[in-house]
Amino acid sequence: MQEYTDNSTRLGWLLNPQDQQVEIFRRDSPKKVLSVLTQMEAENVLTGFALTRQNIL
């Protein structure tokens, strides 16, 4: 994921279904790890795009 952010990717999600976690990568921000999600939104990168827990893990 670091390679993607180094090459101007604005938002990246690394899904880990085994641990039920999502790592969120943003340009110029530290990685964020979340667990027990119900929904993820793509913020202002893909307006209106969201994944629900059923689709994620």
Secondary structure, DSSP 8 states (H G I E B T S, - for coil): -HHHHHTT--EEEEEETTTTEEEEEETTS--EEEES-SEEE-TTTSTT-EEEHHHH-
